[in-house]
C-alpha cells in the first residue's frame, strides 16, 4: 500500500467511525464537578448523554485517546513550518481551537 493510499484508508476509517458514534456537539457538563458528564447537543435542540450511548461512542473515545496527541501535534507543527500552510491542517486547528474555547 502506498503512503497516499494509507492516508486515504485511515481517513475513510475515521469517517466511518465518526458516523457510527454518537453525533452532535459534545460538551462537558453535568451536576457533579467530580464526575462531569459529556452531553451531545443536536441541531434539533435535543441532547443525549454520551455515556448512555457508550456502545456507539466507546470506540471513538478509544481511538482518539491521548495517544493520538503526539502525532497530531507534530503534523500541525509540520504544517505550520511548510512553505504553504495546508488548508486541512488549518481547518483542524481552528475546529480544535473553537472546541477548547
C-alpha positions, 0 to 999 in steps of 0.5 A: 500500500502506498503512503497516499493510499494509507492516508486515504484508508485511515481517513475513510476509517475515521469517517466511518467511525465518526458516523457510527458514534454518537453525533452532535456537539459534545460538551462537558457538563453535568451536576457533579464537578467530580464526575462531569458528564459529556452531553451531545447537543443536536441541531434539533435542540435535543441532547443525549448523554454520551455515556448512555450511548457508550456502545456507539461512542466507546470506540471513538473515545478509544481511538482518539485517546491521548495517544493520538496527541503526539502525532497530531501535534507534530503534523500541525507543527509540520504544517505550520513550518511548510512553505504553504500552510495546508488548508486541512491542517488549518481547518483542524486547528481552528475546529480544535481551537473553537472546541477548547474555547 
